[in-house]
Structure formats: structure tokens, C-alpha cells
Amino acid sequence: MKTTIRRMGNSQGVLIPKPILAQLGLEDEVDMEVENDALVIRRPQKTVREGWANASKELAKAGDDSLVMGEFGNADDAGLTW
């Protein structure tokens, strides 16, 4: 597909047709880089531990956040003051 580069404020840009955005699953953000003289636009990679905080809250709400291995301490923990 051939398209034109358009002026957008002080920058220039290319409009991506809605069907292409939908086909690629692109929404609000993209990762963009230059590879071998080509502009490459990709879906952003999920960040490490993305969604973990919400998942933990949901587990706590459901009462399913007990320790998997149970409580166990070190031999010298009895002398510690918390």
C-alpha cells in the first residue's frame, strides 16, 4: 500500500487505516524502530509483571492468597524482635 506523508503540527506523519490497525491489534501505543532502512511498527511488548498487582488484589478478595508452602522460619528467628 502506498500512502503519503502528511504535515501534523510541527511534525509529519502517516495515517494508518482503521482496518490495518484492527488486523494488527494496535490501539493506543506502538513500539517503533528503524530496521535496515525500514520503519517497523509493532504492538508494545507487555512489561515484566504487568497485571500482577491487580491479580494479587483479586486473589486477596477471593480469600485465595494463603501461603503455598506454609509458615516456616529460621532456627534463630525466635530471638528477633520485630
Secondary structure as GFF3:
##gff-version 3
##sequence-region A 1 82
A	DSSP	beta_strand	6	8	.	.	.	ID=ss1
A	DSSP	beta_strand	11	13	.	.	.	ID=ss2
A	DSSP	alpha_helix	18	24	.	.	.	ID=ss3
A	DSSP	beta_strand	31	35	.	.	.	ID=ss4
A	DSSP	beta_strand	38	42	.	.	.	ID=ss5
A	DSSP	alpha_helix	52	62	.	.	.	ID=ss6
A	DSSP	three_ten_helix	75	79	.	.	.	ID=ss7
###
